[in-house]
Amino acid sequence: MSQDKGTITVCIGNYGYYSEGDPRDKWITLPKTDAEIRQFLTDNGLQDAQHEEIYISDYDGIPFGLHYGKIFSE
């Protein structure tokens, strides 16, 4: 997955579907507006009236141009 500076890619899932044995984790690149995130959740079957609780299970890359070696320096 390629990473643009100023973005982070996260994997989003739904606790209800996961508990029912139907994991539906999907990747999304942030930032997005609230409306874009809601649309993403709906389009990918990650949230509905009976399945409201979502989670972030993973991420790709270090966000916002940081580098592993520089996170804890100083």
N, CA and C of each residue as an Amber inpcrd file, in Angstrom:
protein
   222
   0.8380000  -1.1720000   0.0000000   0.0000000   0.0000000   0.0000000
   0.8830000   1.2340000   0.0000000   0.6680000   2.1580000  -0.9020000
   1.4830000   3.3650000  -0.9070000   0.9130000   4.3680000   0.0900000
   1.7940000   5.1770000   0.6280000   1.4150000   6.1020000   1.6810000
   1.7980000   7.5080000   1.2460000   0.8080000   8.4110000   1.1420000
   1.0770000   9.8030000   0.8560000   1.4200000  10.5250000   2.1550000
   2.2670000  11.5290000   2.0530000   2.5940000  12.3060000   3.2430000
   1.3230000  12.9790000   3.7530000   1.0820000  12.9110000   5.0510000
  -0.1060000  13.5220000   5.6370000  -1.2980000  12.5910000   5.7190000
  -1.1080000  11.3090000   5.3860000  -2.2060000  10.3520000   5.4580000
  -1.8000000   9.1380000   6.2860000  -2.7950000   8.3960000   6.7120000
  -2.5950000   7.1130000   7.3750000  -3.6800000   6.1750000   6.8340000
  -3.3120000   4.9450000   6.5980000  -4.2640000   3.9470000   6.1310000
  -4.5820000   3.0250000   7.2980000  -5.8780000   2.8700000   7.5920000
  -6.3040000   2.0560000   8.7330000  -7.2840000   0.9840000   8.2730000
  -7.3020000  -0.1140000   9.0170000  -8.2300000  -1.2120000   8.7550000
  -9.3740000  -1.1080000   9.7640000 -10.5990000  -0.9640000   9.2620000
 -11.7810000  -0.7900000  10.1020000 -12.6400000  -2.0420000  10.0350000
 -13.1320000  -2.4660000  11.1810000 -14.0270000  -3.6180000  11.2540000
 -15.2280000  -3.2980000  12.1340000 -16.1010000  -4.2820000  12.3070000
 -17.3120000  -4.1270000  13.1040000 -17.3770000  -5.2480000  14.1410000
 -17.5060000  -4.8860000  15.4140000 -17.5320000  -5.8710000  16.5010000
 -18.6850000  -6.8610000  16.3630000 -19.8710000  -6.3800000  16.0210000
 -21.0280000  -7.2660000  15.9080000 -20.8360000  -8.3380000  14.8520000
 -20.4410000  -7.9300000  13.6560000 -20.2130000  -8.9030000  12.5870000
 -19.0770000  -9.8590000  12.9490000 -18.0260000  -9.3170000  13.5690000
 -16.9050000 -10.1560000  13.9830000 -17.3780000 -11.2230000  14.9740000
 -18.1810000 -10.8210000  15.9590000 -18.7040000 -11.7560000  16.9600000
 -19.6010000 -12.8200000  16.3440000 -20.2760000 -12.4660000  15.2490000
 -21.1540000 -13.4050000  14.5450000 -20.3820000 -14.3060000  13.5820000
 -19.0610000 -14.1600000  13.5330000 -18.2440000 -14.9840000  12.6430000
 -18.1660000 -14.4710000  11.2240000 -18.4600000 -13.1860000  11.0340000
 -18.4670000 -12.5830000   9.7000000 -17.5840000 -11.3330000   9.6920000
 -16.2540000 -11.4970000   9.8480000 -15.3860000 -10.3150000   9.8540000
 -15.4490000  -9.5990000   8.5090000 -15.5630000  -8.2960000   8.5610000
 -15.7090000  -7.4900000   7.3350000 -14.6930000  -6.3570000   7.2980000
 -13.5250000  -6.5820000   7.7860000 -12.5270000  -5.5230000   7.8610000
 -12.1980000  -4.9760000   6.4730000 -12.1100000  -3.6510000   6.3910000
 -11.7900000  -2.9510000   5.1380000 -10.7940000  -1.8430000   5.4250000
  -9.9410000  -1.5670000   4.4380000  -8.9290000  -0.5190000   4.5610000
  -9.4470000   0.8040000   4.0050000  -9.0990000   1.9110000   4.7070000
  -9.4540000   3.2580000   4.2680000  -8.2620000   4.1740000   4.5560000
  -8.0270000   5.1060000   3.6670000  -6.9730000   6.0910000   3.8600000
  -7.5890000   7.3600000   4.4390000  -6.9960000   7.8320000   5.5260000
  -7.4580000   9.0390000   6.2000000  -6.4470000  10.1480000   5.9820000
  -6.8200000  11.3930000   6.0500000  -8.0640000  11.9110000   6.5740000
  -9.1930000  11.8800000   5.5500000 -10.4150000  11.8300000   6.0650000
 -11.6660000  11.9150000   5.3050000 -12.6230000  12.7670000   6.1240000
 -13.6260000  13.3020000   5.4850000 -14.6600000  14.0410000   6.2120000
 -15.5630000  13.0410000   6.9240000 -16.3420000  13.5160000   7.8790000
 -17.3000000  12.6510000   8.5690000 -18.2510000  11.9920000   7.5740000
 -18.7210000  12.7720000   6.6100000 -19.6550000  12.2420000   5.6080000
 -18.9990000  11.1450000   4.7670000 -17.7420000  11.3320000   4.3950000
 -17.0270000  10.3200000   3.6100000 -16.8330000   9.0380000   4.4100000
 -16.5420000   9.1730000   5.6980000 -16.3710000   7.9860000   6.5380000
 -17.6980000   7.2530000   6.7040000 -18.7810000   7.9870000   6.9520000
 -20.0990000   7.3480000   7.0660000 -20.4620000   6.6190000   5.7790000
 -20.1900000   7.2310000   4.6340000 -20.4810000   6.6040000   3.3400000
 -19.6370000   5.3460000   3.1530000 -18.3700000   5.4050000   3.5240000
 -17.4840000   4.2460000   3.4500000 -18.0320000   3.0910000   4.2810000
 -18.4390000   3.3940000   5.5220000 -18.9790000   2.3610000   6.4080000
 -20.2350000   1.7300000   5.8160000 -21.1150000   2.5400000   5.2680000
 -22.3480000   2.0410000   4.6580000 -22.0420000   1.2250000   3.4000000
 -21.2250000   1.7670000   2.5250000 -20.9080000   1.0930000   1.2590000
 -20.2330000  -0.2630000   1.4710000 -19.4870000  -0.4010000   2.5550000
 -18.7530000  -1.6400000   2.8090000 -19.4290000  -2.5480000   3.8330000
 -20.6760000  -2.2470000   4.1880000 -21.4320000  -3.0880000   5.1150000
 -20.8150000  -3.1750000   6.4960000 -20.2120000  -2.0840000   6.9500000
 -19.5400000  -2.0920000   8.2440000 -20.3790000  -1.5050000   9.3680000
 -21.5080000  -0.9050000   9.0420000 -22.3310000  -0.3100000  10.0860000
 -23.7730000  -0.2520000   9.6240000 -24.6830000  -0.6710000  10.5100000
 -26.1160000  -0.5640000  10.2620000 -26.8210000  -0.4470000  11.6110000
 -28.1350000  -0.4590000  11.6250000 -28.8990000  -0.2440000  12.8560000
 -28.5910000  -1.2790000  13.9380000 -28.2690000  -2.5040000  13.5590000
 -27.9890000  -3.5490000  14.5340000 -26.4990000  -3.8040000  14.7480000
 -25.6710000  -3.1850000  13.9510000 -24.2140000  -3.3630000  14.0330000
 -23.5670000  -1.9790000  14.0210000 -23.4950000  -1.3620000  15.1970000
 -23.0520000   0.0240000  15.2790000 -21.6000000   0.2020000  15.7180000
 -21.0200000  -0.7810000  16.4020000 -19.7010000  -0.5990000  16.9910000
 -18.5840000  -0.9970000  16.0330000 -17.7870000  -0.0190000  15.6530000
 -16.6760000  -0.2770000  14.7480000 -15.3640000  -0.1830000  15.5150000
 -14.3070000  -0.7230000  14.9310000 -12.9770000  -0.6840000  15.5420000
 -11.9240000  -0.5080000  14.4640000 -10.7600000  -0.0580000  14.8700000
  -9.5880000  -0.0100000  14.0000000  -8.6720000  -1.1320000  14.4500000
  -8.3940000  -2.0660000  13.5520000  -7.6090000  -3.2360000  13.9230000
  -6.1450000  -3.1580000  13.4990000  -5.8280000  -2.2890000  12.5650000
  -4.4650000  -2.2310000  12.0580000  -4.2680000  -0.8970000  11.3580000
  -3.0310000  -0.5540000  11.1020000  -2.7200000   0.6330000  10.3180000
  -1.5180000   0.3250000   9.4490000  -1.3600000   1.1230000   8.4040000
  -0.2400000   0.9340000   7.4910000   0.5680000   2.2110000   7.4430000
   1.8280000   2.1020000   7.7600000   2.7200000   3.2410000   7.6770000
   2.6730000   4.1070000   8.9220000   3.6580000   4.9280000   9.0520000
   3.7080000   5.8990000  10.1390000   3.0870000   7.1820000   9.6030000
   2.1390000   7.7400000  10.3230000   1.3920000   8.8840000   9.7850000
   2.1850000  10.1870000   9.7310000   1.7830000  11.0110000   8.8220000
   2.1800000  12.4070000   8.7480000   3.6740000  12.6300000   8.5810000
   4.2920000  11.7680000   7.8250000   5.6810000  11.9600000   7.4630000
   6.6960000  11.6280000   8.5420000   6.2770000  11.0040000   9.6380000
   7.2160000  10.6140000  10.6840000   7.9940000   9.3810000  10.2440000
   9.1310000   9.1690000  10.8380000   9.9460000   8.0030000  10.5450000
  10.1650000   7.2390000  11.8440000  10.2410000   5.9160000  11.7620000
  10.3990000   5.0820000  12.9500000  11.5190000   5.5770000  13.8540000
  12.6740000   5.8910000  13.2940000  13.8130000   6.2870000  14.0890000
  13.6710000   7.6340000  14.7500000  12.7650000   8.4590000  14.2930000
  12.6240000   9.8070000  14.8270000  11.4740000   9.9470000  15.8130000
  10.6880000   8.9190000  16.0120000   9.5230000   9.0250000  16.8890000
   9.9480000   9.2850000  18.3270000  10.9510000   8.5570000  18.8040000
  11.3300000   8.6510000  20.2050000  12.6660000   9.3720000  20.4050000
  13.1510000  10.0720000  19.4060000  14.4140000  10.7770000  19.5810000
  14.1910000  12.0320000  20.4290000  15.2090000  12.4410000  21.0820000
  15.2500000  13.6240000  21.9580000  14.8100000  13.3000000  23.3170000
